[in-house]
Amino acid sequence: MAEELAQRAAFAIQNSQLYQQAQEANRIKEEFLAIVSHELRTPLNSMLGWVQLIRNRKLDERTTSNALETIERNAKLQRKLIEDILDISRIVQGQIRLNIHKVDLLPVIQAAIEAVHPTSEIKGIQVESNLDSSVGQVMGDAERLQQVVWNLLSNAVKFTPSGGRVEVHLEQVNSNVQITVSDTGKGISTDFLPYMFERFRQADSTTTRVDNGLGLGLAIVHHLVEMHSGTVYAVSEGEGQGATFTVLLPLLEPQAKQLIKESEVKIDNLSLLDGLQILLVDDNADTRELIAFILEQSGARVTAASSVNEALEALGRLQPDILVSDIGMPDEDGYSLIRKVRAQEAEQKGKIPAVALTAFARDEERRLALQAGFQVHLSKPIEPEELVKVVANLAKGSK
């Protein structure tokens, strides 16, 4: 009987906790909907009001110009609010897609700083930047990364009083690129700090709140950074003590960059790969033709295969110096190929250097390729010179 009573008590407590969580979620959503209504109606009021005055009254040129500026400013504000709502909807439905390529973060950050300049200038806030131009590239969507930095800068300017200061730093920390945005603003309370990046959360959602906005920007930042295999976190000493937001993004293939240093090989030498026997594996005929041509133009002898089975058959009759393989292929992928190659080599003396040349370009996929047995992971599209340098140095290092 005591055990049954204990189980019933535990069940009742669990139900009570679930009910409280549901009530809290409903409260947050209701507050959010009220804020959405307020934030959309406020600029709409100014826009419609001035349109009616322009249409029904004869205003002088100066008043008309001011009215048009007000309409434009509020239209842009409303557009931003709608874009944030749509982004959150896409996040919830898993519909955000990234246009991934190599990105230099310096111009991305500079563009974000320039975008917030009008607002910071009006408030008399000094935006200082310390950007290390030697920081390497990342794989990502430049437009979305600019959105991340812009959101962080906008928040910093928004919550910093007139005459304050905002600082932006770009530097390399180990194998990551670090972006830091700090301010001398109102800071973040200890109680709210753990909820900074949650959707629909705001530190102040009352009708007397000072700052406008939907409170979606940081939730969007958090999701976009995670989509780039990065992390973002906030630090604050408390209210009135300012805040610092830090974004960490994985550097682009530092091991490959080491292999393509200009000092090691000279690209004007058309015989960089002279005498090398290369096995090329890719299921796409156009890609095979292009990569084979690039390698052969530098002196290599290339045997091309369109599948894992063809590659293993070629390995059985050839002794290639280098293996260059795609990852995503039907039936069996590049991971399967390299594992089988390494398993065969365990019974032999030699070990063929292998390059993964793939459109799977995320940091996680680079890690998987290296773990499977490839020495280098290169992402498509690849510059011909870069490919030749990597293959030449990999062959050189294996001798």
C-alpha positions as CSV (number, residue, x, y, z in Angstrom):
1,M,0.0,0.0,0.0
2,A,2.8,2.4,0.8
3,E,4.5,1.7,-2.5
4,E,1.2,2.4,-4.3
5,L,0.7,5.6,-2.5
6,A,4.3,6.7,-3.3
7,Q,3.6,5.9,-7.0
8,R,0.4,7.9,-7.0
9,A,2.1,10.8,-5.3
10,A,4.9,10.8,-7.8
11,F,2.4,10.6,-10.7
12,A,0.5,13.5,-9.2
13,I,3.7,15.6,-8.9
14,Q,4.6,14.8,-12.5
15,N,1.2,15.8,-13.7
16,S,1.4,19.0,-11.7
17,Q,4.8,19.8,-13.3
18,L,3.5,19.1,-16.8
19,Y,0.5,21.3,-16.2
20,Q,2.7,24.2,-14.9
21,Q,5.0,23.8,-17.9
22,A,2.0,23.9,-20.3
23,Q,0.6,26.9,-18.5
24,E,3.9,28.7,-18.7
25,A,4.2,27.9,-22.4
26,N,0.7,29.2,-23.1
27,R,1.5,32.4,-21.1
28,I,4.6,33.1,-23.1
29,K,2.8,32.5,-26.4
30,E,-0.1,34.8,-25.4
31,E,2.4,37.5,-24.4
32,F,4.2,37.1,-27.6
33,L,1.0,37.3,-29.7
34,A,0.1,40.5,-27.8
35,I,3.6,41.9,-28.6
36,V,3.3,40.9,-32.3
37,S,0.0,42.8,-32.5
38,H,1.4,45.8,-30.9
39,E,4.7,45.9,-32.9
40,L,2.9,45.5,-36.2
41,R,0.1,48.0,-35.5
42,T,2.4,50.7,-34.2
43,P,4.3,51.4,-37.5
44,L,1.1,50.7,-39.4
45,N,-0.6,53.6,-37.5
46,S,2.1,56.1,-38.5
47,M,2.1,54.9,-42.1
48,L,-1.6,55.0,-42.6
49,G,-2.0,58.3,-40.7
50,W,0.6,60.1,-42.9
51,V,-0.8,58.6,-46.1
52,Q,-4.3,59.9,-45.3
53,L,-2.9,63.4,-44.4
54,I,-0.9,63.5,-47.7
55,R,-3.9,62.5,-49.7
56,N,-6.5,64.7,-48.0
57,R,-4.5,67.9,-47.1
58,K,-2.1,70.2,-48.9
59,L,1.1,69.8,-47.0
60,D,4.2,71.9,-47.6
61,E,7.3,70.3,-49.2
62,R,9.2,69.9,-45.9
63,T,6.2,68.3,-44.1
64,T,5.7,65.9,-47.0
65,S,9.3,65.0,-47.1
66,N,9.3,64.2,-43.3
67,A,6.1,62.2,-43.8
68,L,7.6,60.1,-46.6
69,E,10.7,59.5,-44.4
70,T,8.5,58.3,-41.6
71,I,6.5,56.0,-43.8
72,E,9.7,54.5,-45.3
73,R,11.3,54.0,-41.9
74,N,8.2,52.3,-40.5
75,A,7.8,50.2,-43.6
76,K,11.3,48.9,-43.2
77,L,10.7,48.2,-39.5
78,Q,7.6,46.3,-40.3
79,R,9.4,44.3,-43.1
80,K,12.1,43.3,-40.5
81,L,9.4,42.2,-38.1
82,I,7.7,40.1,-40.7
83,E,11.1,38.6,-41.9
84,D,11.8,37.5,-38.3
85,I,8.4,35.9,-37.9
86,L,8.9,34.0,-41.2
87,D,12.4,32.9,-40.2
88,I,11.0,31.5,-36.9
89,S,8.3,29.7,-38.8
90,R,10.9,28.2,-41.2
91,I,13.1,27.2,-38.2
92,V,10.1,25.4,-36.5
93,Q,9.3,23.6,-39.8
94,G,12.9,22.9,-40.6
95,Q,12.7,24.7,-43.9
96,I,15.7,27.0,-43.7
97,R,18.3,26.1,-46.3
98,L,21.9,27.5,-46.5
99,N,23.8,28.4,-49.6
100,I,27.1,26.9,-48.5
101,H,30.4,28.1,-49.8
102,K,33.8,29.4,-48.6
103,V,33.2,32.7,-46.6
104,D,35.7,35.4,-45.6
105,L,34.1,36.8,-42.5
106,L,35.9,40.2,-42.6
107,P,33.6,41.7,-45.3
108,V,30.6,40.0,-43.7
109,I,31.2,41.8,-40.4
110,Q,32.1,45.1,-42.1
111,A,28.8,45.0,-44.0
112,A,26.9,44.4,-40.8
113,I,28.7,47.3,-39.0
114,E,27.8,49.5,-41.9
115,A,24.2,48.5,-41.8
116,V,23.8,49.5,-38.1
117,H,25.8,52.7,-38.6
118,P,22.7,55.0,-39.1
119,T,21.1,53.8,-35.9
120,S,24.3,54.0,-33.9
121,E,25.0,57.5,-35.2
122,I,21.6,58.8,-34.2
123,K,22.1,57.4,-30.7
124,G,25.7,58.7,-30.5
125,I,27.0,55.2,-29.9
126,Q,30.6,54.5,-30.9
127,V,31.0,51.1,-32.7
128,E,34.6,50.0,-32.5
129,S,36.0,47.1,-34.5
130,N,39.2,45.0,-34.1
131,L,39.1,42.5,-37.0
132,D,42.1,40.2,-37.6
133,S,42.4,40.1,-41.4
134,S,44.6,37.0,-41.2
135,V,41.7,34.8,-39.8
136,G,40.9,31.9,-42.2
137,Q,37.7,31.2,-44.0
138,V,34.7,29.2,-42.8
139,M,32.2,27.2,-44.8
140,G,28.8,28.9,-44.6
141,D,26.1,31.1,-46.0
142,A,27.5,34.7,-46.2
143,E,24.0,36.3,-46.1
144,R,22.9,34.3,-43.1
145,L,26.2,34.9,-41.3
146,Q,25.8,38.6,-41.9
147,Q,22.3,38.3,-40.5
148,V,23.8,36.7,-37.3
149,V,26.3,39.6,-36.9
150,W,23.7,42.2,-37.7
151,N,21.3,40.9,-35.2
152,L,23.9,40.9,-32.4
153,L,25.0,44.4,-33.3
154,S,21.4,45.7,-33.6
155,N,20.7,44.3,-30.1
156,A,23.9,45.9,-28.7
157,V,23.0,49.3,-30.2
158,K,19.4,48.9,-29.1
159,F,20.1,48.2,-25.5
160,T,23.0,50.6,-25.1
161,P,22.1,54.2,-23.9
162,S,23.2,57.2,-25.9
163,G,26.9,57.9,-25.7
164,G,27.7,54.2,-25.0
165,R,30.1,51.9,-26.8
166,V,29.9,48.7,-28.8
167,E,32.9,46.6,-29.7
168,V,33.3,43.9,-32.4
169,H,36.2,41.5,-32.5
170,L,37.2,38.9,-35.0
171,E,40.0,36.5,-34.2
172,Q,41.2,32.9,-34.4
173,V,40.9,30.8,-31.3
174,N,42.5,27.3,-31.8
175,S,40.6,25.7,-34.7
176,N,37.7,28.2,-34.6
177,V,36.9,31.7,-35.7
178,Q,35.6,33.8,-32.9
179,I,33.3,36.8,-33.3
180,T,32.6,38.8,-30.2
181,V,30.1,41.6,-29.8
182,S,30.2,43.5,-26.5
183,D,28.4,46.6,-25.3
184,T,28.1,49.0,-22.3
185,G,24.4,48.7,-22.3
186,K,21.7,47.6,-19.8
187,G,23.1,44.1,-19.4
188,I,21.2,40.9,-18.7
189,S,19.8,39.8,-15.3
190,T,21.1,36.5,-13.9
191,D,17.5,35.1,-13.9
192,F,17.0,35.7,-17.6
193,L,20.4,34.8,-18.9
194,P,19.6,31.0,-19.3
195,Y,16.6,31.9,-21.5
196,M,18.4,34.4,-23.8
197,F,18.1,32.3,-27.0
198,E,14.7,30.8,-26.5
199,R,11.9,31.6,-28.9
200,F,9.1,34.0,-27.7
201,R,11.1,35.0,-24.6
202,Q,11.7,38.6,-23.6
203,A,13.2,40.0,-20.4
204,D,10.3,42.5,-20.3
205,S,7.0,41.7,-21.9
206,T,4.8,44.2,-20.0
207,T,2.9,47.1,-21.4
208,T,5.3,49.4,-19.8
209,R,8.4,48.0,-21.4
210,V,10.9,50.5,-22.8
211,D,12.3,48.6,-25.8
212,N,10.4,47.5,-28.8
213,G,10.8,44.3,-30.9
214,L,9.6,40.8,-30.9
215,G,12.4,39.1,-29.1
216,L,13.1,36.7,-32.0
217,G,16.5,37.9,-33.1
218,L,18.6,35.9,-30.7
219,A,16.6,32.7,-31.3
220,I,17.3,33.1,-35.0
221,V,21.0,33.8,-34.2
222,H,21.2,30.6,-32.1
223,H,19.6,28.4,-34.8
224,L,21.7,29.9,-37.7
225,V,24.9,29.5,-35.8
226,E,24.1,25.9,-35.0
227,M,23.3,25.3,-38.7
228,H,26.9,26.4,-39.3
229,S,28.2,23.8,-36.8
230,G,29.0,26.6,-34.4
231,T,28.1,27.8,-30.9
232,V,26.9,31.1,-29.5
233,Y,26.7,32.2,-25.9
234,A,26.1,35.3,-23.8
235,V,27.9,36.7,-20.7
236,S,26.8,39.6,-18.5
237,E,27.7,40.7,-15.0
238,G,24.1,41.8,-14.5
239,E,21.8,44.7,-15.1
240,G,23.5,47.9,-16.1
241,Q,26.8,46.0,-16.6
242,G,26.6,45.5,-20.4
243,A,26.7,42.2,-22.2
244,T,29.0,40.1,-24.4
245,F,27.9,37.7,-27.1
246,T,30.4,35.2,-28.6
247,V,30.1,33.2,-31.8
248,L,32.5,30.3,-32.5
249,L,32.6,28.9,-36.0
250,P,34.9,26.0,-37.2
251,L,37.8,27.1,-39.4
252,L,37.8,25.8,-43.0
253,E,39.9,22.6,-43.3
254,P,43.1,23.8,-41.5
255,Q,44.8,20.5,-42.5
256,A,44.2,21.1,-46.2
257,K,45.5,24.7,-46.0
258,Q,48.7,23.4,-44.5
259,L,49.1,21.2,-47.6
260,I,48.7,24.0,-50.2
261,K,51.2,26.5,-48.9
262,E,52.8,28.4,-51.8
263,S,56.3,27.8,-50.4
264,E,56.0,24.1,-50.8
265,V,55.1,23.9,-54.5
266,K,55.1,26.3,-57.5
267,I,51.9,26.3,-59.6
268,D,53.6,27.5,-62.7
269,N,55.3,24.1,-62.9
270,L,53.1,22.1,-65.2
271,S,54.7,18.8,-64.2
272,L,53.9,19.0,-60.5
273,L,52.2,15.6,-60.7
274,D,54.6,14.1,-63.3
275,G,54.7,10.3,-63.1
276,L,52.0,10.0,-60.4
277,Q,49.4,7.3,-60.8
278,I,46.0,8.6,-59.5
279,L,42.8,6.6,-58.9
280,L,39.8,8.9,-59.3
281,V,36.4,7.8,-58.0
282,D,33.2,9.8,-58.7
283,D,29.8,8.7,-59.8
284,N,29.2,12.0,-61.8
285,A,30.6,11.7,-65.3
286,D,31.1,15.5,-65.8
287,T,33.0,15.7,-62.5
288,R,35.2,12.7,-63.4
289,E,36.1,14.3,-66.7
290,L,36.9,17.7,-65.2
291,I,39.0,16.3,-62.3
292,A,40.9,13.9,-64.6
293,F,41.7,16.7,-67.0
294,I,43.0,18.9,-64.2
295,L,45.3,16.2,-62.9
296,E,46.5,15.0,-66.3
297,Q,47.3,18.6,-67.3
298,S,49.8,18.6,-64.4
299,G,51.4,15.3,-65.5
300,A,49.5,12.7,-63.7
301,R,48.2,9.4,-65.1
302,V,44.6,9.1,-64.1
303,T,42.4,6.0,-63.8
304,A,38.8,6.9,-63.3
305,A,36.1,4.8,-61.6
306,S,32.4,5.5,-61.2
307,S,31.6,3.3,-58.2
308,V,33.2,1.6,-55.2
309,N,33.2,-1.8,-57.0
310,E,35.1,-0.3,-60.0
311,A,37.5,1.4,-57.7
312,L,38.3,-1.8,-55.7
313,E,38.8,-3.7,-59.0
314,A,41.2,-1.0,-60.2
315,L,43.1,-1.1,-57.0
316,G,43.5,-4.9,-57.4
317,R,45.4,-4.5,-60.7
318,L,47.1,-1.1,-60.1
319,Q,49.3,0.4,-57.5
320,P,48.1,4.1,-57.5
321,D,50.1,6.7,-55.7
322,I,47.0,8.7,-54.7
323,L,43.3,8.0,-54.3
324,V,40.9,10.9,-54.9
325,S,37.3,9.9,-54.1
326,D,33.9,11.4,-53.8
327,I,31.8,10.7,-50.7
328,G,28.2,10.7,-51.9
329,M,27.7,7.8,-54.3
330,P,24.9,5.3,-54.9
331,D,24.9,1.9,-53.4
332,E,28.2,2.4,-51.5
333,D,29.7,5.7,-50.5
334,G,33.3,7.0,-50.2
335,Y,33.4,6.2,-46.5
336,S,32.7,2.5,-47.4
337,L,35.5,2.6,-50.0
338,I,38.2,4.0,-47.8
339,R,37.3,1.6,-44.9
340,K,37.7,-1.3,-47.3
341,V,40.9,0.1,-48.7
342,R,42.4,0.5,-45.2
343,A,41.2,-3.0,-44.2
344,Q,43.1,-4.5,-47.2
345,E,46.2,-2.4,-46.4
346,A,46.2,-3.8,-42.9
347,E,47.5,-7.1,-44.4
348,Q,50.0,-5.2,-46.6
349,K,52.9,-2.9,-46.0
350,G,51.9,0.2,-48.0
351,K,49.2,2.8,-47.3
352,I,47.8,4.9,-50.2
353,P,47.3,8.6,-49.4
354,A,43.6,9.5,-49.9
355,V,41.8,12.7,-50.6
356,A,38.0,13.1,-50.1
357,L,36.7,15.5,-52.7
358,T,33.0,16.0,-51.9
359,A,30.1,18.4,-51.8
360,F,29.5,17.3,-48.2
361,A,31.3,20.4,-46.8
362,R,30.3,20.7,-43.1
363,D,32.9,20.5,-40.3
364,E,31.2,17.3,-39.1
365,E,31.5,15.7,-42.5
366,R,35.2,16.7,-42.6
367,R,35.7,15.0,-39.2
368,L,33.9,11.8,-40.4
369,A,36.1,11.7,-43.6
370,L,39.3,11.9,-41.6
371,Q,38.1,9.3,-39.1
372,A,37.2,6.9,-41.9
373,G,40.7,7.0,-43.2
374,F,41.2,10.0,-45.6
375,Q,44.2,12.2,-45.1
376,V,42.5,15.3,-46.6
377,H,38.9,16.6,-47.0
378,L,38.3,19.0,-49.8
379,S,34.9,20.5,-50.6
380,K,33.4,21.1,-54.0
381,P,33.7,23.3,-56.0
382,I,37.4,23.1,-55.8
383,E,39.9,25.5,-57.5
384,P,42.1,23.5,-60.0
385,E,45.3,25.0,-58.5
386,E,44.3,24.1,-55.0
387,L,43.5,20.5,-55.9
388,V,46.9,20.1,-57.7
389,K,48.8,21.6,-54.8
390,V,47.1,19.3,-52.3
391,V,47.7,16.2,-54.3
392,A,51.4,17.2,-55.0
393,N,52.1,17.8,-51.3
394,L,50.3,14.7,-50.2
395,A,52.3,12.6,-52.6
396,K,55.5,14.4,-51.5
397,G,54.8,13.7,-47.9
398,S,54.2,10.0,-48.4
399,K,57.6,9.4,-49.9
